[in-house]
């Protein structure tokens, strides 16, 4: 066995009936966590009650305090007696019985400070969304360190807390998650961990089903928030590279993918690209925008209401 104590953290909000399926997938894993921590954002359905009934430790926080980094930091502080923490979201469903084991096994290598798994498109995902998963989560595992930033660029510090694990000592060394950030707390911490001398492993054999069929408006809002993040954390682009370069590679890959069987979606993909770029640039200039406009442009509206 691994020889580490590890906990699983899942962030929930009105998870609905599908949360039973999520818990079942976790309970069927080949290795079981020492603790399952649910951080619930004051759901108005029965999510918190169901979580308690299934044996999870539950912390309920007010919606006004929900924050991508701060909420995960709350869980990190609560799980002080584990060596590893696995973060999941309520819409990321473990794909097979070995998913969790394959992820935590990455830490057998003492140089690994963090690891993340492969995300597969859920049933019903559009071709555009399916491609995003294929592009960002290839079928081959790899390890990234600071020495690899000339190859991976900004993707060196790419991670996703929809299914990621951290060595607690590495998290403590870099100050853990930022208490108040709009999105991309995973990228922030990954960059810090790499700079501290650790490596990050992408585990292609650790899989979850996770995807979103965003509307064009939602894509715009999501990329506005990403622009805000990079505007407020300029050191990441300075040290790892510009996000725009990766965007060009993505667009080329997407159009090539759609051309094969879904060419009729190419105009929609190009329109989405234009809206995403516009959203990112506006977010990057958020310091010059009034707060009321930022609330309207952002997907994370609560972030601006504090």
N, C-alpha and C positions, 0 to 999 in steps of 0.2 A: 504494500500500500504506500501511499504518498508520504506519510509520516508528518504531515502538517495538519493543524486544525484550520478549518476554513468555514466561513459563513457565506450565505447567499443573501443579497439585498435586492428587493424588488420595490420599485416605486409604483404606486397605484393611485388612480383616481377614477371612480365610477367604472370599475373594470367589468361589471356586469356578469352574466352567466358564463362567459368564456374564462373567467378566472378559475373556475373549477377545473377546466381543461388544463390551464397553466399549472395548477398545483399537481394534478395527476401526472403530467409530464415530468415534473420535478421529482415526485415520489417514486417514479419508475427508474430513476437514474442508477447506474451501476455503482456509484459512490454517493453517499448522502452527506450533506453539510452538517456541521456540528450545531448550527443555528440558522434559522430562516428568519430574516428581519424584513417586515413589511413596513414601509414608510408611506402612509396614506395621507393624501392631501385633502382631508375632510370630505370624503365621498358622501354623497347623499343617498346612495344605494346601500347594499349590504356587504360591500367589499371588506370593510374592516372586521365585521362580525364573522364572515366566512373565513377570513384569514385566521382569526383566533380559534375558530372551531377546528381548523385543520392543523393546529399545533404551531402556528407561526407566532413569533413575537411581533407585536404591532405597536408602532408609534404613529399617532395622528397629529398632523401639524395644520395650522390654519392656512387656508388658501393664500392669504396675503403674504405668507412667509415662504411660499414655494419658490424655489430657485434651483436652477440646474446644478450649480456647484454646492450651494449651501445645504440643500436637501440631502445630497450624498455625503456631505461632511457630517451632518447629523447622524447618519447611519454609521459612519466610520468611528465616530466618538463612542457610539453605543456598543460597538463590537470590539472591545479592547482586549479580549482574551482569545483572539484568533491570529493565525499567521498570514492567512490569505483572505481576501474578500472578493467575491464574485458579484458583479452588478448586472442586473437584468431589468428590463422594462416589462410591463404587464402584457404588451403585445408582441413580445419575442418568445416564441414557443420552442422549447428544446426539441430538436428534430429526431434524435435517436437516443438510446439508452446510454451511450458512451460520451455524449456531448460534454457533460460536466467533467467527467474523468479526463478526457483528452485535453480540456482546457487547463485544469489544475496541474496536470502532469508536466506542463511546460516549465513549471517552477523547480523541477528536478535539476535543471540547469541553474546554478547559483548566480549566473550573470543576468538572469531575466528578472526585471523589475515589474513588468506588466505584460499581459497577454490578452488577445481578443480573438473571438471566433468568427466563423464564416456565416454570413447572413444569406439565406435563400429566400427567393420571392414566395410569398404566400399564395395559396390557391386564389385565383381571381385577379392576380396582379396584372396590370397592363404591360404590354411589351416594352414601353418606355421605362416603367419602374423595374421590370425584370432585368433590363440592360444595366440599370444603375447598380444592381446587386452583382451582376456578372463582372462589371468593370471594377468595382471597389473590393470585391471579395473573390479572388481567383481560386482555382482548385489546388494550388500549390502553397504549402506553408513556407514561411521565411522568417528570418530574424533581422531586425534593424537596429543599428547603433549610430552614433554620431558620425562614424567613419563612412556611413552609407548615404549621407545626405546629398552627395554629388550625384548619386544614382536615383534616389527617390524624391529629392527635393522636398516640397511641402508635405508629400505623402509619408515622409519619414516619421512624422509625429501624428499620422492619422491613426485614430482608434475610434471605437464606438462603444459607449457605455450601455448600449442595448444588450451587449453580451461581452463583458470584459472582466478580467481579474487582475488584482494588484497584490504585490507583496507588501504587507503592512509596513515593514521597515523602510521600504522605498518611498511609500506614501508619506511616512513621518519625516523622512529626510528632506523632502521637497516642500513640506508644509501642507500636504494634502490638497484638497479641492479649494478653489477660491470661494469665499463666502457669498459673493454677490457678482454673478456674471450671467449674461443673457442666454448664451448657448455655448457649446463646444468646450465644456469643462474637461472633457476627455482629451481633446487636443492640447489644452493648456497643461494638464498634468503629464501627458505623454512627453511633451517638449521638455518639461522640468526634469522628468525622470531620465531622459536621454542625456541632458546636459550634466546630470549628476553622475554619469558614467555607467548607468544601467543599460540593458538592451530590452527591446520589446519584441515579442514573438507573435506572429499571426499564425493561428492554428486552423488550418483548412479542414481538419477532421473534427473540429468542435463546431457543431452546426445548430442554428436556430432558424425558424421560419419568421421572417420579419420584413415587412415592406409597407409602403403607404401609397395609395393612389391619390396623390395631391392634385387639386385643381391648379390652374395657372395662377390664380390669386394666391393660393396657399404657397406655391413655389416662390412667388415674388416675396411674400412675407417672410418665408424661411430664409431666403438669401439676403433680405434686408437685415435680419438678425445676425447672420454670418458676417455681413459687412460691419455691423456695429462691433462685434467681437474683435475682428481684426483691426479696426480703428483704435480700439481701446487696449489692444495687446500687440503693438507694432513690432515688438522684439521677435515675435514668432516668424513673421515674414522676413525680417531682417536676417535671422539666423538660419532659416530653413528654405526660403525662397517664396516667390509670389504665387498666390492661388490661381491667378489668371492663366499661367502656363499649364497648370494641371487641367483647367477648364477647357483649353483648346484641345488637349488630348482626349478629354471626355467627349466633346462634341464630335470629333472625327470618328471615334469608336462608336458612338451612338448612331450616327448616320450610316456607317458601314453595316452595323447590325440591323437597322431597320430596312435598309435597301434590299436585303436578301428575301424577306418574306412579308415585311410590314411597311413597304415603301409609301403607302397611303398615309402613314402617320408622320412622315418626314416634315410636312409643313407645320404640324402641331409641335413637333420637337424643336424646330427652329424658332417658333414663336415663344415657346417656353424658355429657350435659351436666352432670347432677347429680354424677357421679363426677369429672368434670374440675374442677368448681368445688370440690368437697371436697378433691381432691388439691392444687389450687392454694392453698387456704386453709391446709391442713396444712403445705405447704412453706413458706408465708410465715411460719409460726410455728415453723420448724424449730429455732430457738435454744432452745426449751423441751422439745425431744424428745430422748430418749436415742439415742446413736449406733446401737445395735443395731436400734432401731425405724426409724431413717432408712434403714439399709441395706435393710430389708425393704420400705419404702414406695417406694424410689427405683428408677428404671430404670438409672441410672448407679451401680451398686453399688460399682464400683472406686473411685469418688470418695471414699467414706467409709472406705476401708480403708487409707489412707496414714498 
